């Protein structure tokens, strides 16, 4: 391994854990919530109080820390930023290298459940986005999709991988195809959980659309109308937001809880199956690292980049669509990418690595089998 790569272990000081619990105990709660509002206006107080109570009491950070530390972690400096990543080599010497990329408010944590199964046949590299968690903070502007994709290409080269696959969700669904465009001789294929392709304004694009396509268009509009507040703020005023979140653990928790709950139609079974430990570990990673401003800037940088600076790749691309996630429209995806594989599942949400682990593993194995 390169001398520029340093082993890393998560080891949050006990004083920081104690301070978190003290801050939680002194939370000033909103007292003007409308009765019966539910989630219509955002995160309701009752749901937030339940999570905060568990965070301050029975939640075991040390157990979660040990779970993450069970996998080899490293840090390496690329383009002026210390980048954190997991690197789990398969026992198979001929295993295919695969880099998995999360988005916001995701973290490398969402891919932990797939590691054991995938590492039977893949060498896995799972980085933290620049400015997220233990990567960073970033200290200059410009860390957009293209710059991150280039950093990932550099990382894979530094690890000695000459040919590999790239997969991801959310931000990772945008970064992975750009990796294919920047390094087509190295990136054999790309697999994404969403294709964020929208109508171009040409009415001819809707020819042949049926009820399902129009349902998905309605979903896109509903996302813009109801679920995109985080994007609007982080792409315009990320620093204003950061001042609030870095000072309030409950504020940080509320900010990540809303999207962690999901971007789909929120069926009742998803409500009762919310994983408190997963949600609170994500919130803890944001809280303990303090990289709130850096992570929030990701949306700003992408909103202010030139579209010409984000090349489209021609490498073979696979897409998986989960029932309670962003519902990609195949016609638009094929307009923008070289789609050779398309899977649809009747369950799973935006963080499918945690709530549809078996489906993620199955689809990645099936897709990349042709490119080994």
Order of alpha helices (4+ residues) and beta strands (2+ residues): beta-alpha-alpha-alpha-beta-beta-beta-alpha-beta-alpha-beta-alpha-beta-alpha-alpha-alpha-alpha-alpha-alpha-alpha-beta-alpha-beta-alpha-alpha
